[in-house]
């Protein structure tokens, strides 16, 4: 019985021709996708720059020359939005709600995600499935039940109640994100810590949490951006102007301008107050996400 002859391995030139053919076949599609991506990026950047420039112009100048440049850098629109429209109070409310809800969400989700990623049992699998199912529940479906529940405990029109809602609704995504991240971490670190006599809680706080700072930072940044820009829940549960967050204050400002005359310069200034802080946070912390992952694993 003869043994089958081994198939010849492709030469280097054959592999290069095959790779070149694959690049050629996907070349037009890749070029079109790259072009559309850059067009979207340039359009978004142009819209952002245009919004910032219009914030330094008055309403008459904006209506006369919508694409014109400001004659001078006057901050009158920002002063009016900050004082007359009470954006100062709204900024403090948004900052307080965003920081508290984001920190508590990550602080509660991280230990839960770590436990779910390291223990495989029927209970943990059911809990993981429960959190995954929470991702598919639209906020609009539970809006009325949430209002009734908070009203029964006198937390409607309260920043504390809004914090509780943000934390509860953000928990499924945060646990799901951090569970996948903790599963990617090596178990040898826990074994070494256990040999050194560390308790499970000590292993989590001293070993795994510093290593997972990249995932923790990612979850925190996503929660900060989402809570800062959230409008529907804040508009539903906040009723007094003293508790308005920035998106709700901007809507109230637009409604006031409908009756007293549109102040487009003040409107663009209000948009800048909302958009630019989150843009700065994303640019500042976004560059540290990859560094946190690599440095954490290196340590």
Secondary structure, 3 states (H helix, E strand, C coil): CCCCCCCCCCCHHHHHHHHHHHHHHCHHHHHHHHHHHHHHHHHHHHHHHHHHHHCCCCHHHHHHCCCCCCCCCCCHHHHHHHHCCCHHHHHHHHHHHHHHHHHHHHHHHHHHHHHHHHCCCHHHHHHHHHHHHHCCCCCCCCHHHHHHHHHHCCCCCCHHHHHHHHHHHHHHHHHHHHHHHHHCCCCHHHHHHHHCCCCHHHHHHHHHHHHCHHHHHHHHHHHHHHHHHCCHHHHHHCCCHHHCCHHHHHHHHHHHHHHHCCCHHHHHHHHHHHHHHHHHHHHHHHHHHHHHHHHHHHC
